[in-house]
């Protein structure tokens, strides 16, 4: 993973592709098991580096909001970098939450799929 403090406006401007995926994970095929959050740092933000955006709660986006923002940034030719991270969803019988919490005390879980009010992303298997 590129260091977030090295992803700056000048780095974005020099990027040939305009889109930089940093430490991204593939979507779980079943949206009930995992929720993927995204953080997007783009050229027009008032921050000097991605370090001020990545993994900060105030910049955390659901999948649909992230896709909408990335599509708009691409359309407007605004360079950006993004990261995403999967969170285990609560409410499944697949995960042993107590065991996970013992092994990873700082682990955060996502709301259960049925309680999640985020917009469904139909084009990506119903992820929210």
C-alpha positions as CSV (number, residue, x, y, z in Angstrom):
1,X,0.0,0.0,0.0
2,X,1.3,3.5,-0.9
3,X,1.6,5.6,2.2
4,X,-1.4,8.0,2.5
5,X,0.9,10.9,3.3
6,X,2.6,10.5,0.0
7,X,-0.7,10.7,-1.9
8,X,-0.9,14.5,-2.3
9,X,-2.5,16.8,-4.8
10,X,0.7,17.0,-6.9
11,X,0.9,13.2,-6.9
12,X,-2.7,13.0,-8.1
13,X,-2.0,15.7,-10.8
14,X,1.0,13.7,-12.1
15,X,-0.9,10.4,-12.2
16,X,-1.4,9.3,-15.7
17,X,-4.6,7.4,-15.1
18,X,-6.3,9.9,-12.8
19,X,-7.6,7.0,-10.7
20,X,-5.5,5.4,-8.1
21,X,-6.8,2.4,-6.1
22,X,-4.8,1.9,-2.9
23,X,-5.1,-1.2,-0.8
24,X,-8.5,-2.2,-2.3
25,X,-10.3,-5.4,-1.6
26,X,-12.7,-7.3,-3.9
27,X,-16.3,-7.3,-3.0
28,X,-17.6,-10.4,-1.2
29,X,-20.0,-12.1,-3.5
30,X,-22.6,-12.1,-0.8
31,X,-23.5,-8.6,0.5
32,X,-25.1,-10.1,3.6
33,X,-21.7,-11.1,5.0
34,X,-19.6,-8.0,4.4
35,X,-20.1,-4.3,4.0
36,X,-17.4,-2.4,2.1
37,X,-16.7,1.2,3.0
38,X,-14.7,3.5,0.8
39,X,-12.6,6.6,1.3
40,X,-11.9,8.9,-1.6
41,X,-9.3,11.6,-1.7
42,X,-9.5,13.9,-4.8
43,X,-7.8,16.9,-6.2
44,X,-10.5,19.4,-5.3
45,X,-10.5,18.6,-1.6
46,X,-9.1,21.1,0.9
47,X,-6.6,18.6,2.3
48,X,-2.9,18.3,1.6
49,X,-2.8,14.5,1.5
50,X,-4.9,11.4,1.6
51,X,-3.7,10.8,5.1
52,X,-6.3,13.4,6.2
53,X,-9.1,11.5,4.5
54,X,-8.4,7.8,4.5
55,X,-10.0,5.8,7.3
56,X,-11.5,8.8,8.9
57,X,-15.2,8.3,9.9
58,X,-16.3,11.7,8.5
59,X,-15.1,10.6,5.0
60,X,-16.4,7.0,5.1
61,X,-18.7,6.3,2.1
62,X,-21.0,3.4,1.3
63,X,-20.5,1.6,-1.9
64,X,-23.2,3.4,-3.9
65,X,-22.1,6.8,-2.7
66,X,-18.5,6.0,-3.5
67,X,-19.4,4.8,-7.0
68,X,-21.5,7.9,-7.7
69,X,-18.6,10.2,-6.5
70,X,-16.0,8.3,-8.5
71,X,-18.2,8.4,-11.6
72,X,-18.6,12.2,-11.2
73,X,-14.9,12.7,-10.6
74,X,-14.0,10.7,-13.8
75,X,-16.6,12.6,-15.8
76,X,-15.1,15.9,-14.6
77,X,-11.5,14.7,-15.1
78,X,-10.6,15.2,-11.5
79,X,-7.9,12.9,-10.3
80,X,-8.5,10.8,-7.2
81,X,-7.2,8.0,-5.0
82,X,-9.3,5.6,-3.0
83,X,-9.2,2.8,-0.5
84,X,-11.8,0.4,0.6
85,X,-12.2,-1.9,3.5
86,X,-14.6,-4.8,4.3
87,X,-16.4,-4.9,7.6
88,X,-18.0,-8.1,8.9
89,X,-21.7,-7.6,9.1
90,X,-23.6,-8.3,12.3
91,X,-26.6,-10.6,12.2
92,X,-25.2,-13.6,10.3
93,X,-24.6,-17.1,11.6
94,X,-21.4,-17.3,9.6
95,X,-19.1,-15.4,12.0
96,X,-18.2,-16.1,15.6
97,X,-18.3,-12.5,16.7
98,X,-17.0,-13.1,20.2
99,X,-14.0,-15.1,18.8
100,X,-13.3,-12.3,16.3
101,X,-13.4,-9.7,19.0
102,X,-11.1,-11.7,21.2
103,X,-8.6,-12.1,18.4
104,X,-9.0,-8.5,17.1
105,X,-10.1,-6.3,20.0
106,X,-10.3,-3.1,17.8
107,X,-12.4,-4.8,15.1
108,X,-15.5,-2.9,14.1
109,X,-18.5,-4.5,12.7
110,X,-21.0,-3.2,10.2
111,X,-24.8,-3.1,10.7
112,X,-26.7,-6.1,9.6
113,X,-27.8,-6.1,5.9
114,X,-31.5,-5.9,6.8
115,X,-31.0,-2.9,9.1
116,X,-28.7,-1.1,6.7
117,X,-30.4,2.0,5.3
118,X,-27.7,2.8,2.6
119,X,-28.8,2.7,-1.0
120,X,-28.6,-0.7,-2.7
121,X,-26.1,-1.0,-5.6
122,X,-28.0,-3.2,-8.0
123,X,-25.2,-3.3,-10.5
124,X,-22.9,-4.9,-7.9
125,X,-25.0,-7.8,-6.5
126,X,-27.1,-5.8,-4.1
127,X,-24.3,-4.4,-2.0
128,X,-25.1,-1.4,0.1
